[in-house]
Amino acid sequence: MRSALALHRTGRGCGALRSLPRREAARGSRSPSGSSATGTARDVTKLRERLANVHERLRRTRANLRVLEEQVAYLNDIADDAEVRRLVAQTPLADREWREAKTDHERHARLLEETLAQVAELAAERDRLLDRLLDVEGMR
């Protein structure tokens, strides 16, 4: 047996169409803006959950950013040392070690840039959610 919502979505079941307004009225009174009071409370709850989720992701991403910054600085020192050894030794082995160190540094530098972009995106998402939360709570 299909639920009333499924019947409503498909356009079948005229009885389901008549029963929806009664259910909606039973859920809560309507505010002057036209949304139900419980709908606004649900919106606030969902926004707060999303905000907590974004905050946690932002916290973890910033922790990863700090680790990556340290790794990039360390790998930069390694690449500099390898370059000095390459110039002094002028051997194929020293040259290969320098290229590997340089590649590792560049890869981590790219990861650092991507993580910085993620932090900016998450901060913007957090700001959007806070603005929406203020708007919804202002309607209450």
N, C-alpha and C positions, 0 to 999 in steps of 0.2 A: 504494500500500500504506500502510495506517495505521500509525502508530507504536504501540508497546506502551502508552505513556501515553494516547494517544487511545482505544485500545481499552479500556483500563482505565476511563477516565472514562465511556465509553458503556455499559459493562457487557458488551460483546461480546468474544469471544476469550478463552476460558478459559485458553489457554496463556500469555497475557500476565499474567494474575492470578498464575499460579504462578511466573513469572520475576521478578516485582517484589521479593519478599523476598530473593532471591539477590543482586540488584543492590544492594539496600540494605545487605546484609551486606558486600558487597565494597567499599562506599564508605568504610567506617571502622568502628572499634569503637564500641560504645555506652558512654556514660558512665553512672554510677549514676542520673542524673536521667532517663535514657531518650532523650536526644537524642544524635545521633552526634557524635563529636569534630570531624569535618570540617564538620558542620552548624553547630556553635558557632563555628568559625573563619570560616565564611562569614558568619555573623551579625555577628561582630565587624567583618569587612571591610566589609560593607554599612553597618553603623552608622557606621563611621569615614568612609566615603564620603559618607553623608548629612550627617554632622556637618561635614565639610569644605565641602559644598555650602551648608549653612545659614550657616556662618561667613562664606563669601564673600558670600552675599546680605546678611548683616547688615553686613558691612564696607561694601559698596556703598550700602546704604540709609542708613547713618550718614553717609557722605560726601555723599549727596544731602540729608540733613537739615541738615548744616552749610551747604550752599549755599542751601537754602531759608530758613534762619534769617537769613542775610545779606540775601537778597532781600526778605524780609518787613520787616526793619528799614529797608532802603532805600525800599521802597514806602510804608512808613508815613511817612517823612520827606517823600516826594513828595506824598502825600495831605494832610499837614499844611500844606505850602507852598501847595498848590492851594486849600485851604480859606481860608487867609489871603488869597490873591489874590481868591477869590470874594467874601469879605466886604468887601474894600476896593474892588474894581472894580464889584461888583454888576451884572455883565453876563451875558447868556445864555451867552456863550462861556466865561467863567470858571466859571460854574456847571456847564456840561457837562464841562469839564476836571477839575473837582473830583469829579464823579460817576464819571468814567472812572478817575481815580486811586484813588478809594475802592473801586470794583469790583475793580480789579486787586489792591489790597491784600487785600481780603476773599477773593478766589479763592486767592491764594498762602497766606493764613493757613489756609484749609481744607486745601490741599495739605500744609502743615506739620503740621496735626493728623493727617491720614491717614498721613503718613510716621512720625510719632511712634507711632501705633498699630501700623504695620508693624514698627517696631523692637521694640516690646514683644512682638508675636507671635513674631518671629524669635528673640528672646532666650528666650522661654518654650519654643519648639520646641528650641532648643539645649540648654536645661536638661533637657528630657525625654529628649533623645537621650543626653546625658551620664549621666543616671540609668540609662537602659537599658544603656548601654555598661558602666557599673560593675557592674550586675547580671549581665550576660552574662559579663564577664571574671571576676567573682567565682565563677562556676560552674566555671571552668576549673581 
